[in-house]
Structures are given as structure tokens and as C-alpha cells.
Amino acid sequence: MANNENNKATIIAHSGDMDKIYSALIVANGALAMGMEASIFFTFWGLQRLKKGGLERGPLSKMNMFGLGKWMVKRKMKAANAASLERMLQDFVELGGKILACDMTMAIMGIKKEDLRDDLISDYCAVGTYVSEARESAITLFI
Amino acid sequence: MAEIKVDCKGETCPVPLVETRKALRKAEPGDIVEVIGTHPSSKKEIPMAVKALGLELLELTEEGDIWRIRIRK
């Protein structure tokens, strides 16, 4: 069952907003849990979240209000017992998800490998890798 | 045959689904994974995952808000 063609989810995480990184990781982990393969290609603002200590740093995409909105949403999420981004990222890797880092973003933004969480990253790559993954994917999203 | 218990009571999306998958990956063929939780959608979606993974859903029971799903790997 798990070896069907088009049994893959490929997600571009372009946004570094906290809520959008949540969406990317929830969908990716759901895909892995349901027997698909999954990869997340972190680029532009999304790649900032792979910096050491950067995962939870993103603002809220709407009504951030200089962090007040984010603080309120985080409080609500805690009350609802939502998993942290860190836990979801660890689960993603444990279930065999691939984390891809965009090397062009690294060059443009002056990000070095040692700035990133290299232990979690499967590959440093570019659009060709995304396309070769996406063309065999049943799910592909740009977040 | 081992029996593996996963307690997801109080956990929300996507934790019950992900924890079920983690337990199933660690289980040996023939082992039974029992998941207990309260998240309403997971009660429907864990059986969907079981089907997608080609595994056997043994039982789904409910007591109040708590559901219990038993899966054979």
C-alpha cells in the first residue's frame, strides 16, 4: 500500500510566519502518518525558521500586532494543548520526512550551513530537486 | 506478540495520528497497537490511516468522550 505511485507530499515553505509553518508541518506529518512520503522545501522566509533557535520566531501572518496577536494565539494553542513546532519537526524527521534547504536563499541572505540546524536537513538543493520530488507527488503545496 | 499502548487523551491534531504512526512503525508484524484518545476527528482519521497503510482495524470502542482503537500490524 505504502509504495503506490504518487504516494508523496511535497511542500514549499516560503513563508516564515508561525501559523504557516504550523500548516506546513501539520499537513506534512499527516501525510507521513497516513503512509505517504513527505518533504518540505524551506526557501526565503521559511528558511529563516531552520536557523538555530529560529523555529518559533516567526510572526503571525495576520493580526500579529507587533507580537501581541502571536502571544494571544500561542496562549490559546497552549490551552488547546496543541503540539509545539519543535515537537512537530522532530516527529516529521522521526517518521522519515525530508527537510530540504534552498541553497540560493542561503547565498542571497548570507546564511551559512553552520547557522542552520544541519542535523535535521537531508539536503541543500535548488528548484530541480523540488521539481523532481513534486512531479511524483499527489500533494504539492506552496505555503 | 506485543501489545503497545498509546495514550493520546487530551492531545489534538495532528498528535494522535502521528503518535499512532510512530507506534506502528516501531511495532513488529502481528503486534497490536492500542490508541486511546479524545480528539474527535482522530477517531475517524486513524481508521483512514490504518486502511491506507493496509493494516487491520480490530476494534473501535467509545466510552463517553474517550475512544479506543485497536490495530494489528
Backbone of each chain as ProteinMPNN parsed JSONL, in Angstrom:
{"seq_chain_A": "MANNENNKATIIAHSGDMDKIYSALIVANGALAMGMEASIFFTFWGLQRLKKGGLERGPLSKMNMFGLGKWMVKRKMKAANAASLERMLQDFVELGGKILACDMTMAIMGIKKEDLRDDLISDYCAVGTYVSEARESAITLFI", "coords_chain_A": {"N_chain_A": [[0.835, -1.202, 0.0], [1.869, 1.224, 0.848], [3.634, 1.797, -1.127], [2.614, 2.816, -3.444], [2.454, 4.576, -6.588], [2.785, 8.128, -6.89], [2.657, 8.663, -4.182], [3.304, 10.671, -2.455], [3.991, 13.682, -0.659], [4.798, 16.984, -1.268], [6.031, 19.932, -0.095], [6.389, 23.409, -0.33], [7.845, 25.58, 1.849], [7.613, 28.721, 1.956], [6.877, 30.94, 3.332], [7.749, 32.399, 6.459], [6.08, 32.738, 8.519], [4.622, 32.073, 11.681], [2.112, 30.699, 11.904], [1.837, 29.678, 9.369], [3.983, 27.966, 9.107], [3.157, 26.134, 10.959], [0.928, 25.101, 9.531], [2.227, 23.905, 7.346], [3.775, 21.912, 8.617], [1.81, 20.411, 9.914], [0.268, 19.367, 7.804], [2.268, 17.945, 6.458], [3.077, 16.094, 8.417], [0.697, 14.753, 8.78], [0.464, 13.539, 6.269], [2.679, 11.785, 6.332], [1.879, 10.211, 8.479], [-0.243, 8.918, 7.38], [0.882, 7.188, 5.681], [2.213, 8.195, 3.474], [5.09, 9.492, 1.672], [6.992, 12.378, 2.594], [8.173, 15.674, 1.906], [9.622, 18.782, 2.84], [10.402, 21.78, 1.422], [12.372, 24.283, 2.309], [12.39, 27.686, 1.812], [13.327, 31.134, 1.09], [11.639, 33.191, 3.376], [10.789, 31.116, 4.865], [13.043, 29.558, 5.228], [14.396, 30.887, 7.215], [13.352, 29.89, 9.498], [14.663, 27.57, 9.941], [16.99, 28.25, 11.028], [19.301, 28.055, 13.753], [17.601, 28.063, 16.761], [15.512, 29.416, 15.595], [13.003, 28.44, 14.98], [10.503, 28.95, 16.286], [10.288, 31.617, 15.968], [8.836, 33.1, 14.092], [6.494, 35.648, 12.963], [2.912, 36.146, 13.388], [0.79, 35.528, 10.59], [-1.382, 37.17, 10.138], [-2.813, 39.905, 11.922], [-0.687, 40.233, 13.744], [0.193, 42.305, 15.292], [2.588, 43.579, 16.357], [3.542, 41.391, 17.764], [1.775, 40.967, 19.813], [-0.601, 39.747, 18.983], [0.403, 37.282, 18.205], [1.291, 36.322, 20.647], [-1.147, 36.051, 21.963], [-2.393, 34.089, 20.391], [-0.622, 31.972, 20.785], [-1.04, 31.492, 23.472], [-3.695, 30.592, 23.417], [-3.313, 28.289, 21.918], [-1.773, 26.792, 23.611], [-3.604, 26.374, 25.644], [-5.365, 24.758, 24.27], [-3.831, 22.569, 24.066], [-2.15, 22.207, 21.858], [0.438, 20.842, 19.807], [3.917, 21.764, 19.981], [5.9, 23.609, 17.562], [8.474, 22.627, 17.493], [8.215, 20.007, 18.473], [6.652, 18.962, 16.429], [8.365, 19.157, 14.264], [10.406, 17.42, 15.036], [8.94, 15.032, 15.105], [8.3, 14.86, 12.411], [10.797, 14.374, 11.234], [11.425, 11.977, 12.536], [9.493, 10.279, 11.463], [10.446, 9.917, 8.98], [10.373, 12.045, 7.212], [11.606, 14.446, 4.817], [13.788, 17.179, 5.058], [14.455, 19.91, 3.175], [16.79, 22.331, 2.192], [16.95, 25.502, 0.719], [19.497, 26.412, -1.388], [19.995, 28.761, -2.781], [18.618, 30.763, -1.415], [20.172, 30.745, 0.852], [22.547, 31.803, -0.166], [21.694, 34.362, -1.024], [20.75, 35.53, 1.329], [22.868, 35.352, 2.944], [23.212, 33.137, 4.619], [24.802, 30.634, 6.429], [25.774, 27.145, 6.404], [26.424, 26.412, 9.001], [24.824, 28.114, 10.428], [22.405, 26.986, 10.333], [20.12, 24.308, 11.276], [21.7, 21.844, 10.834], [21.782, 19.102, 11.399], [19.197, 18.226, 11.021], [18.623, 18.593, 8.4], [18.108, 17.132, 5.262], [19.107, 17.643, 2.753], [20.817, 20.105, 0.777], [19.644, 22.136, -1.645], [18.129, 22.914, -4.879], [15.781, 24.279, -7.267], [15.516, 22.155, -9.076], [15.536, 19.814, -7.576], [13.212, 20.161, -6.089], [11.307, 20.063, -8.202], [11.728, 17.484, -9.217], [10.889, 15.981, -7.041], [8.271, 16.944, -6.739], [6.966, 16.242, -9.105], [6.39, 13.61, -8.816], [4.51, 13.606, -6.884], [1.406, 13.366, -5.135], [0.34, 15.305, -3.637], [1.074, 18.658, -3.618], [2.173, 21.659, -2.25], [2.29, 25.192, -1.866], [3.358, 27.167, 0.56]], "CA_chain_A": [[0.0, 0.0, 0.0], [2.663, 2.444, 1.016], [4.561, 2.0, -2.244], [1.917, 3.278, -4.642], [2.979, 5.757, -7.255], [2.133, 9.352, -6.408], [2.363, 8.492, -2.766], [4.241, 11.606, -1.86], [3.565, 15.071, -0.463], [5.943, 17.89, -1.355], [5.548, 21.242, 0.337], [7.341, 24.524, -0.271], [7.597, 26.516, 2.945], [8.185, 30.003, 1.533], [6.6, 31.883, 4.412], [8.307, 32.07, 7.772], [5.083, 33.06, 9.55], [4.43, 30.952, 12.599], [0.905, 29.922, 11.608], [2.011, 28.957, 8.102], [4.889, 26.844, 9.385], [2.264, 25.13, 11.559], [0.157, 24.428, 8.467], [3.127, 23.044, 6.566], [4.175, 20.731, 9.395], [0.639, 19.569, 10.197], [-0.061, 18.621, 6.578], [3.36, 17.01, 6.178], [3.028, 14.999, 9.393], [-0.496, 13.973, 8.453], [0.788, 12.711, 5.103], [3.556, 10.703, 6.799], [1.106, 9.32, 9.353], [-1.151, 8.124, 6.568], [1.635, 6.266, 4.844], [2.869, 8.816, 2.322], [6.379, 10.137, 1.915], [6.806, 13.827, 2.61], [9.338, 16.542, 2.04], [9.358, 20.225, 2.919], [11.493, 22.56, 0.841], [12.352, 25.58, 3.006], [13.014, 28.723, 1.0], [13.085, 32.515, 1.527], [11.363, 33.448, 4.804], [10.655, 29.813, 5.5], [14.368, 29.049, 5.61], [14.791, 31.537, 8.485], [12.858, 29.058, 10.603], [15.603, 26.454, 10.155], [18.183, 28.736, 11.735], [19.345, 27.605, 15.15], [16.778, 28.905, 17.633], [14.604, 30.245, 14.803], [11.754, 27.765, 14.592], [9.296, 29.571, 16.86], [10.485, 33.065, 15.902], [8.056, 33.779, 13.06], [5.3, 36.378, 13.393], [1.63, 35.633, 12.908], [0.61, 36.094, 9.251], [-2.393, 38.228, 10.238], [-3.051, 40.434, 13.271], [0.453, 39.981, 14.636], [0.192, 43.47, 16.217], [3.913, 43.648, 16.999], [3.787, 40.256, 18.662], [0.675, 40.764, 20.769], [-1.503, 38.739, 18.4], [1.093, 35.993, 18.272], [1.286, 35.906, 22.05], [-2.505, 35.588, 22.292], [-2.64, 32.807, 19.705], [0.186, 30.937, 21.455], [-1.74, 31.165, 24.724], [-4.866, 29.773, 23.061], [-2.83, 26.986, 21.462], [-1.345, 26.078, 24.808], [-4.834, 25.952, 26.328], [-5.933, 23.66, 23.477], [-2.831, 21.51, 24.103], [-1.563, 21.995, 20.524], [1.864, 20.485, 19.857], [4.824, 22.848, 19.594], [6.55, 23.42, 16.257], [9.655, 21.784, 17.69], [7.778, 18.606, 18.558], [6.199, 18.506, 15.111], [9.539, 19.0, 13.397], [11.073, 16.18, 15.452], [8.088, 13.928, 14.631], [8.439, 14.816, 10.949], [12.067, 13.705, 10.93], [11.345, 10.593, 13.027], [8.662, 9.481, 10.559], [11.119, 9.769, 7.69], [10.205, 13.23, 6.362], [12.864, 15.053, 4.374], [13.877, 18.633, 5.137], [15.337, 20.391, 2.12], [17.106, 23.75, 2.376], [17.223, 26.17, -0.56], [20.85, 26.976, -1.321], [20.014, 30.13, -3.297], [18.235, 31.631, -0.297], [21.34, 30.842, 1.728], [23.5, 32.726, -0.79], [21.126, 35.717, -1.029], [20.579, 36.072, 2.671], [24.109, 35.203, 3.711], [23.043, 32.117, 5.661], [25.772, 29.55, 6.266], [25.345, 25.839, 6.931], [26.556, 26.347, 10.463], [23.734, 28.895, 11.036], [21.177, 26.19, 10.223], [20.078, 23.06, 12.046], [22.235, 20.925, 9.828], [21.484, 17.705, 11.757], [17.847, 17.866, 10.584], [18.468, 18.858, 6.965], [18.511, 15.986, 4.442], [19.827, 18.044, 1.548], [20.852, 21.507, 0.376], [19.355, 21.944, -3.049], [17.511, 24.005, -5.631], [14.475, 24.006, -7.875], [15.498, 20.854, -9.743], [15.163, 18.801, -6.585], [11.777, 20.347, -5.82], [10.506, 19.586, -9.337], [11.754, 16.02, -9.323], [10.028, 15.435, -5.974], [6.869, 17.357, -6.928], [6.344, 15.564, -10.244], [5.884, 12.285, -8.384], [3.715, 13.799, -5.675], [-0.038, 13.557, -5.256], [0.052, 16.561, -2.946], [2.16, 19.628, -3.546], [1.625, 22.914, -1.737], [3.188, 26.349, -1.699], [2.821, 27.819, 1.766]], "C_chain_A": [[0.87, 1.253, 0.0], [3.586, 2.713, -0.175], [3.872, 2.429, -3.535], [2.66, 4.44, -5.282], [2.217, 6.969, -6.746], [1.763, 9.255, -4.94], [3.22, 9.447, -1.955], [3.594, 12.979, -1.697], [4.809, 15.952, -0.449], [5.463, 19.309, -1.095], [6.688, 22.258, 0.253], [6.942, 25.4, 0.907], [8.324, 27.81, 2.593], [8.008, 31.031, 2.646], [7.291, 31.428, 5.699], [7.322, 32.362, 8.889], [4.78, 31.834, 10.392], [3.249, 30.071, 12.198], [1.061, 29.125, 10.317], [2.99, 27.786, 8.248], [4.104, 25.732, 10.086], [1.516, 24.364, 10.473], [1.028, 23.449, 7.697], [3.441, 21.765, 7.337], [2.991, 19.818, 9.705], [0.292, 18.733, 8.966], [1.007, 17.558, 6.316], [3.316, 15.819, 7.143], [1.8, 14.128, 9.168], [-0.228, 13.04, 7.285], [1.659, 11.526, 5.519], [2.762, 9.695, 7.618], [0.195, 8.422, 8.538], [-0.412, 7.326, 5.498], [2.261, 6.867, 3.605], [4.303, 9.181, 2.694], [6.125, 11.639, 1.957], [8.138, 14.546, 2.63], [8.879, 17.989, 2.096], [10.614, 20.944, 2.437], [11.42, 23.956, 1.457], [13.103, 26.608, 2.181], [12.621, 30.106, 1.518], [12.793, 32.629, 3.027], [11.199, 32.141, 5.565], [11.996, 29.293, 6.001], [14.862, 29.675, 6.927], [14.411, 30.668, 9.686], [13.766, 27.865, 10.867], [16.91, 26.92, 10.785], [18.126, 28.225, 13.164], [18.544, 28.576, 16.023], [15.695, 29.69, 16.896], [13.209, 29.692, 14.59], [10.493, 28.493, 15.068], [9.296, 31.09, 16.681], [9.55, 33.807, 14.953], [6.878, 34.543, 13.64], [4.039, 35.662, 12.941], [1.359, 36.286, 11.548], [-0.429, 37.205, 9.225], [-2.506, 38.633, 11.705], [-1.918, 40.118, 14.242], [0.549, 41.079, 15.706], [1.472, 43.527, 17.053], [4.119, 42.543, 18.042], [2.652, 39.987, 19.64], [-0.288, 39.675, 20.275], [-0.893, 37.353, 18.489], [1.059, 35.447, 19.707], [-0.093, 35.361, 22.435], [-2.807, 34.234, 21.658], [-1.857, 31.684, 20.393], [-0.468, 30.513, 22.772], [-2.927, 30.248, 24.481], [-4.431, 28.367, 22.657], [-2.386, 26.142, 22.648], [-2.562, 25.531, 25.555], [-5.475, 24.767, 25.602], [-4.994, 22.46, 23.422], [-2.268, 21.177, 22.718], [-0.068, 21.707, 20.671], [2.713, 21.681, 19.448], [5.403, 22.566, 18.213], [7.742, 22.491, 16.389], [9.269, 20.304, 17.738], [7.361, 18.099, 17.173], [7.357, 18.306, 14.141], [10.285, 17.705, 13.742], [10.282, 14.957, 14.975], [8.242, 13.74, 13.124], [9.703, 14.048, 10.557], [12.007, 12.238, 11.358], [10.542, 9.704, 12.073], [9.24, 9.421, 9.14], [10.911, 10.928, 6.732], [11.551, 13.841, 6.005], [12.77, 16.573, 4.467], [14.918, 19.088, 4.121], [15.558, 21.89, 2.317], [17.525, 24.348, 1.04], [18.587, 26.854, -0.51], [20.929, 28.395, -1.876], [19.627, 31.126, -2.206], [19.426, 31.826, 0.639], [22.339, 31.853, 1.175], [22.99, 34.165, -0.709], [21.136, 36.324, 0.367], [21.811, 35.87, 3.551], [23.985, 34.215, 4.858], [24.042, 30.994, 5.406], [25.205, 28.263, 6.874], [25.382, 25.801, 8.448], [25.522, 27.22, 11.187], [22.467, 28.053, 11.137], [21.272, 24.925, 11.076], [20.428, 21.905, 11.117], [21.889, 19.46, 10.101], [20.113, 17.273, 11.245], [17.689, 17.917, 9.066], [18.989, 17.676, 6.145], [19.383, 16.428, 3.281], [19.767, 19.562, 1.374], [20.686, 21.495, -1.127], [18.611, 23.122, -3.65], [16.251, 23.504, -6.326], [14.4, 22.628, -8.537], [15.077, 19.737, -8.805], [13.677, 18.908, -6.253], [10.948, 19.752, -6.96], [10.557, 18.064, -9.423], [10.958, 15.352, -8.208], [8.552, 15.71, -6.306], [6.2, 16.582, -8.062], [5.869, 14.159, -9.886], [5.002, 12.404, -7.15], [2.235, 13.965, -5.985], [-0.441, 14.87, -4.609], [1.277, 17.446, -3.093], [1.574, 20.988, -3.222], [2.714, 23.965, -1.657], [2.63, 27.159, -0.536], [3.687, 29.009, 2.142]], "O_chain_A": [[0.633, 2.203, -0.746], [4.248, 3.75, -0.221], [4.485, 2.405, -4.603], [3.387, 5.183, -4.622], [1.111, 6.832, -6.224], [0.699, 9.705, -4.515], [3.782, 9.089, -0.919], [2.753, 13.381, -2.502], [5.756, 15.693, 0.294], [4.59, 19.818, -1.797], [7.804, 21.999, 0.705], [5.821, 25.906, 0.955], [9.505, 27.972, 2.897], [8.872, 31.878, 2.873], [7.398, 30.234, 5.98], [7.664, 32.255, 10.067], [4.694, 30.714, 9.889], [3.368, 28.846, 12.156], [0.498, 28.039, 10.176], [2.841, 26.753, 7.595], [4.343, 24.547, 9.851], [1.473, 23.134, 10.487], [0.628, 22.316, 7.429], [3.381, 20.667, 6.783], [3.142, 18.597, 9.754], [0.05, 17.531, 9.075], [0.689, 16.414, 5.992], [3.498, 14.674, 6.73], [1.853, 12.91, 9.345], [-0.642, 11.881, 7.304], [1.407, 10.393, 5.108], [2.94, 8.485, 7.479], [-0.11, 7.301, 8.945], [-1.012, 6.851, 4.534], [2.788, 6.138, 2.765], [4.679, 9.18, 3.866], [5.133, 12.113, 1.404], [9.097, 14.11, 3.267], [7.881, 18.368, 1.482], [11.714, 20.752, 2.957], [10.504, 24.722, 1.157], [14.286, 26.444, 1.883], [11.68, 30.229, 2.302], [13.605, 32.211, 3.852], [11.444, 32.078, 6.77], [12.078, 28.669, 7.059], [15.646, 29.067, 7.656], [15.054, 30.705, 10.735], [13.651, 27.217, 11.907], [17.813, 26.126, 11.044], [17.05, 27.991, 13.716], [18.799, 29.78, 16.01], [15.028, 30.534, 17.495], [12.331, 30.388, 14.08], [9.53, 28.626, 14.313], [8.406, 31.774, 17.186], [9.48, 35.035, 15.006], [6.321, 34.156, 14.667], [4.102, 34.684, 12.196], [1.661, 37.465, 11.362], [-0.363, 38.092, 8.374], [-2.319, 37.817, 12.607], [-2.151, 39.782, 15.403], [0.926, 40.828, 16.851], [1.435, 43.524, 18.284], [4.782, 42.743, 19.06], [2.574, 38.909, 20.229], [-0.723, 38.811, 21.036], [-1.573, 36.377, 18.805], [0.827, 34.259, 19.929], [-0.203, 34.353, 23.134], [-3.392, 33.352, 22.286], [-2.37, 30.578, 20.561], [-0.455, 29.338, 23.138], [-3.153, 29.279, 25.206], [-5.082, 27.381, 23.001], [-2.6, 24.93, 22.679], [-2.562, 24.396, 26.031], [-6.054, 23.883, 26.233], [-5.317, 21.446, 22.803], [-1.949, 20.023, 22.43], [0.6, 22.258, 21.547], [2.275, 22.516, 18.656], [5.398, 21.425, 17.75], [7.997, 21.667, 15.512], [9.918, 19.461, 17.12], [7.668, 16.97, 16.79], [7.334, 17.403, 13.306], [10.739, 16.986, 12.852], [10.859, 13.976, 14.505], [8.305, 12.616, 12.626], [9.681, 13.192, 9.673], [12.478, 11.358, 10.638], [10.862, 8.529, 11.891], [8.589, 8.93, 8.218], [11.237, 10.811, 5.551], [12.508, 13.77, 6.777], [11.798, 17.175, 4.013], [16.089, 18.713, 4.189], [14.61, 22.63, 2.581], [18.346, 23.778, 0.321], [18.812, 27.755, 0.298], [21.818, 29.158, -1.497], [20.226, 32.195, -2.086], [19.659, 32.921, 1.151], [22.909, 32.653, 1.917], [23.743, 35.078, -0.372], [21.488, 37.489, 0.551], [21.797, 36.176, 4.743], [24.564, 34.409, 5.927], [24.12, 30.465, 4.298], [24.309, 28.281, 7.717], [24.498, 25.239, 9.095], [25.349, 27.101, 12.4], [21.569, 28.358, 11.921], [22.347, 24.534, 11.53], [19.579, 21.123, 10.691], [21.723, 18.67, 9.172], [19.88, 16.079, 11.052], [16.743, 17.356, 8.513], [20.139, 17.26, 6.294], [20.285, 15.703, 2.86], [18.799, 20.212, 1.769], [21.505, 20.901, -1.827], [18.476, 24.178, -3.033], [15.729, 22.437, -6.003], [13.338, 22.005, -8.556], [14.349, 18.824, -9.197], [12.973, 17.904, -6.148], [9.992, 19.018, -6.711], [9.536, 17.424, -9.675], [10.407, 14.269, -8.407], [7.7, 14.832, -6.174], [5.004, 16.295, -7.995], [5.033, 13.588, -10.586], [4.771, 11.418, -6.449], [1.856, 14.614, -6.96], [-1.444, 15.476, -4.988], [2.387, 17.046, -2.741], [0.6, 21.421, -3.838], [3.885, 23.67, -1.415], [1.561, 27.76, -0.639], [3.405, 29.691, 3.127]]}, "seq_chain_B": "MAEIKVDCKGETCPVPLVETRKALRKAEPGDIVEVIGTHPSSKKEIPMAVKALGLELLELTEEGDIWRIRIRK", "coords_chain_B": {"N_chain_B": [[3.941, -11.847, 20.477], [3.558, -8.499, 20.909], [1.844, -6.004, 22.836], [1.128, -2.731, 22.299], [0.65, 0.302, 23.899], [-0.817, 3.464, 23.348], [-1.289, 6.531, 24.652], [-3.281, 9.137, 24.006], [-4.917, 10.932, 25.182], [-6.495, 14.05, 25.525], [-4.812, 15.198, 23.698], [-4.397, 17.024, 20.608], [-5.038, 17.644, 17.05], [-2.095, 17.365, 15.04], [-1.492, 15.215, 16.647], [-2.572, 12.65, 17.735], [-2.782, 11.071, 15.4], [-0.157, 11.114, 14.417], [1.272, 10.0, 16.569], [0.156, 7.473, 16.568], [1.106, 6.502, 14.152], [3.855, 6.539, 14.661], [4.025, 4.597, 16.641], [3.138, 2.377, 15.207], [5.153, 2.099, 13.34], [7.242, 1.282, 14.937], [6.339, -1.112, 15.873], [6.295, -4.71, 15.589], [5.447, -6.966, 12.883], [2.241, -8.346, 13.415], [2.053, -7.495, 16.012], [-0.019, -5.687, 18.368], [-1.399, -2.494, 18.346], [-2.692, -0.213, 20.534], [-4.642, 2.593, 20.712], [-5.608, 5.32, 22.634], [-7.786, 8.03, 22.967], [-9.1, 11.447, 22.844], [-9.577, 13.347, 20.95], [-11.886, 14.398, 18.602], [-11.887, 14.217, 15.655], [-9.778, 12.513, 15.118], [-10.688, 10.025, 15.742], [-12.11, 9.253, 13.529], [-10.147, 9.521, 11.62], [-7.841, 8.037, 12.197], [-8.647, 5.349, 11.646], [-8.829, 5.731, 8.839], [-6.147, 6.103, 8.173], [-5.152, 3.618, 8.942], [-6.339, 1.983, 7.067], [-5.178, 3.051, 4.723], [-2.575, 2.288, 5.182], [-2.766, -0.358, 4.899], [-3.322, -2.048, 7.011], [-4.82, -3.9, 9.769], [-7.839, -3.025, 11.239], [-8.888, -3.657, 14.369], [-10.708, -3.041, 16.369], [-12.988, -0.511, 17.443], [-13.92, 1.387, 19.993], [-16.052, 3.256, 22.234], [-16.256, 5.298, 25.119], [-18.067, 7.51, 26.637], [-16.397, 10.518, 26.144], [-14.108, 9.355, 25.409], [-12.251, 7.498, 23.109], [-11.225, 4.291, 21.831], [-8.926, 2.594, 19.962], [-8.003, -0.285, 18.278], [-5.364, -1.829, 16.608], [-3.954, -4.141, 14.319], [-0.674, -4.868, 13.374]], "CA_chain_B": [[3.175, -10.672, 20.035], [3.497, -7.466, 21.945], [0.742, -5.061, 22.751], [1.7, -1.4, 22.544], [-0.423, 1.25, 24.222], [-0.523, 4.867, 23.063], [-2.301, 7.353, 25.315], [-3.348, 10.478, 23.412], [-6.037, 11.683, 25.775], [-6.215, 15.48, 25.664], [-3.985, 15.69, 22.589], [-5.186, 17.465, 19.461], [-4.48, 17.476, 15.707], [-2.163, 16.029, 14.434], [-0.725, 14.336, 17.534], [-2.987, 11.234, 17.808], [-2.454, 10.414, 14.131], [1.301, 10.985, 14.335], [1.711, 9.038, 17.593], [-0.266, 6.146, 16.091], [2.051, 6.097, 13.095], [5.153, 6.263, 15.284], [3.913, 3.295, 17.321], [3.023, 1.321, 14.191], [6.479, 1.905, 12.73], [8.115, 0.556, 15.87], [5.771, -2.434, 16.143], [6.638, -5.837, 14.699], [4.23, -7.539, 12.287], [1.494, -9.174, 14.358], [1.829, -6.741, 17.258], [-1.246, -4.893, 18.434], [-1.246, -1.13, 18.85], [-3.958, 0.312, 21.055], [-4.573, 4.046, 20.876], [-6.734, 5.883, 23.384], [-7.751, 9.479, 22.824], [-10.342, 12.216, 22.993], [-9.729, 14.278, 19.811], [-12.986, 13.791, 17.836], [-11.592, 13.866, 14.258], [-8.829, 11.396, 15.047], [-11.464, 8.774, 15.822], [-12.432, 8.895, 12.136], [-8.997, 9.592, 10.715], [-6.903, 6.933, 12.45], [-9.053, 4.232, 10.779], [-8.451, 6.02, 7.437], [-4.709, 5.838, 8.057], [-4.974, 2.162, 9.048], [-6.709, 1.451, 5.749], [-4.154, 3.477, 3.758], [-1.347, 1.538, 5.46], [-3.029, -1.769, 4.621], [-3.301, -2.811, 8.263], [-6.138, -4.39, 10.18], [-8.502, -2.36, 12.364], [-9.522, -4.734, 15.135], [-11.8, -2.604, 17.232], [-13.129, 0.913, 17.771], [-14.962, 1.488, 21.024], [-16.155, 4.575, 22.85], [-16.88, 5.425, 26.441], [-18.147, 8.961, 26.816], [-15.577, 11.255, 25.169], [-12.852, 8.622, 25.156], [-12.312, 6.391, 22.154], [-10.138, 3.318, 21.924], [-8.784, 1.954, 18.643], [-7.008, -1.369, 18.305], [-4.855, -2.076, 15.256], [-2.929, -5.182, 14.222], [0.288, -4.598, 12.309]], "C_chain_B": [[3.082, -9.653, 21.172], [2.244, -6.622, 21.762], [1.281, -3.692, 23.185], [0.556, -0.429, 22.801], [0.043, 2.679, 23.975], [-1.637, 5.698, 23.688], [-2.25, 8.772, 24.763], [-4.504, 11.286, 23.996], [-5.62, 13.151, 25.961], [-5.368, 16.058, 24.545], [-4.881, 16.069, 21.414], [-4.42, 17.26, 18.16], [-3.065, 18.016, 15.622], [-1.593, 14.941, 15.339], [-1.238, 12.885, 17.565], [-2.62, 10.431, 16.55], [-0.947, 10.119, 14.049], [1.812, 9.955, 15.354], [1.315, 7.61, 17.205], [0.737, 5.622, 15.075], [3.422, 5.755, 13.677], [5.127, 4.885, 15.946], [3.86, 2.161, 16.296], [4.361, 1.052, 13.51], [7.384, 1.071, 13.617], [7.636, -0.872, 16.097], [6.296, -3.47, 15.149], [5.34, -6.338, 14.061], [3.549, -8.491, 13.274], [1.219, -8.474, 15.683], [0.515, -5.965, 17.187], [-0.932, -3.524, 19.023], [-2.621, -0.647, 19.288], [-3.796, 1.8, 21.339], [-5.823, 4.506, 21.614], [-6.654, 7.397, 23.26], [-9.113, 10.112, 22.972], [-10.584, 13.156, 21.804], [-10.747, 13.695, 18.823], [-12.6, 13.349, 16.407], [-10.66, 12.666, 14.139], [-9.533, 10.044, 15.105], [-11.85, 8.299, 14.419], [-11.169, 8.709, 11.308], [-7.96, 8.505, 10.969], [-7.342, 5.694, 11.656], [-8.746, 4.463, 9.295], [-6.976, 5.712, 7.208], [-4.443, 4.336, 8.081], [-5.27, 1.512, 7.699], [-5.631, 1.787, 4.712], [-2.863, 2.689, 3.946], [-1.528, 0.043, 5.215], [-2.99, -2.64, 5.869], [-4.733, -3.132, 8.689], [-6.655, -3.621, 11.402], [-9.284, -3.417, 13.126], [-10.773, -4.252, 15.848], [-11.8, -1.087, 17.379], [-14.255, 1.006, 18.785], [-14.931, 2.883, 21.636], [-16.79, 4.475, 24.216], [-16.912, 6.904, 26.759], [-17.324, 9.643, 25.741], [-14.333, 10.474, 24.76], [-13.084, 7.505, 24.146], [-11.055, 5.533, 22.278], [-10.087, 2.585, 20.582], [-7.691, 0.892, 18.744], [-6.654, -1.767, 16.872], [-3.87, -3.237, 15.308], [-1.991, -4.844, 13.08], [0.497, -5.85, 11.476]], "O_chain_B": [[2.579, -9.951, 22.256], [1.671, -6.546, 20.675], [1.812, -3.53, 24.284], [-0.39, -0.347, 22.017], [1.155, 3.055, 24.347], [-2.798, 5.579, 23.297], [-1.302, 9.516, 25.016], [-5.001, 12.217, 23.363], [-4.545, 13.447, 26.481], [-5.216, 17.276, 24.449], [-5.97, 15.521, 21.239], [-3.293, 16.764, 18.165], [-2.849, 19.116, 16.13], [-1.247, 13.861, 14.862], [-0.432, 11.963, 17.436], [-2.206, 9.275, 16.631], [-0.53, 9.027, 13.665], [2.677, 9.138, 15.037], [2.047, 6.658, 17.48], [1.16, 4.466, 15.126], [4.069, 4.802, 13.243], [6.075, 4.109, 15.831], [4.467, 1.109, 16.497], [4.664, -0.085, 13.148], [8.184, 0.267, 13.139], [8.422, -1.743, 16.469], [6.683, -3.143, 14.028], [4.26, -6.16, 14.625], [4.202, -9.334, 13.889], [0.271, -8.815, 16.39], [0.014, -5.638, 16.111], [-0.284, -3.412, 20.063], [-3.582, -0.669, 18.518], [-2.925, 2.21, 22.107], [-6.943, 4.133, 21.267], [-5.584, 7.983, 23.427], [-10.124, 9.445, 23.189], [-11.677, 13.704, 21.666], [-10.514, 12.624, 18.262], [-12.941, 12.242, 15.991], [-10.741, 11.898, 13.18], [-9.034, 9.048, 14.582], [-11.909, 7.099, 14.155], [-11.113, 7.862, 10.417], [-7.267, 8.092, 10.039], [-6.496, 5.042, 11.045], [-8.438, 3.517, 8.571], [-6.6, 5.138, 6.186], [-3.606, 3.838, 7.327], [-4.554, 0.617, 7.251], [-5.222, 0.932, 3.927], [-2.135, 2.449, 2.982], [-0.575, -0.73, 5.309], [-2.666, -3.826, 5.798], [-5.706, -2.704, 8.067], [-6.006, -3.572, 12.447], [-10.228, -4.004, 12.597], [-11.773, -4.966, 15.923], [-10.743, -0.458, 17.432], [-15.411, 0.732, 18.465], [-13.927, 3.592, 21.566], [-17.715, 3.696, 24.45], [-15.887, 7.487, 27.112], [-17.521, 9.384, 24.553], [-13.596, 10.891, 23.867], [-13.985, 6.681, 24.3], [-10.004, 5.968, 22.748], [-11.087, 2.028, 20.13], [-6.595, 1.155, 19.237], [-7.53, -2.006, 16.042], [-3.048, -3.319, 16.221], [-2.428, -4.568, 11.962], [1.275, -5.834, 10.522]]}, "name": "protein", "num_of_chains": 2, "seq": "MANNENNKATIIAHSGDMDKIYSALIVANGALAMGMEASIFFTFWGLQRLKKGGLERGPLSKMNMFGLGKWMVKRKMKAANAASLERMLQDFVELGGKILACDMTMAIMGIKKEDLRDDLISDYCAVGTYVSEARESAITLFIMAEIKVDCKGETCPVPLVETRKALRKAEPGDIVEVIGTHPSSKKEIPMAVKALGLELLELTEEGDIWRIRIRK"}
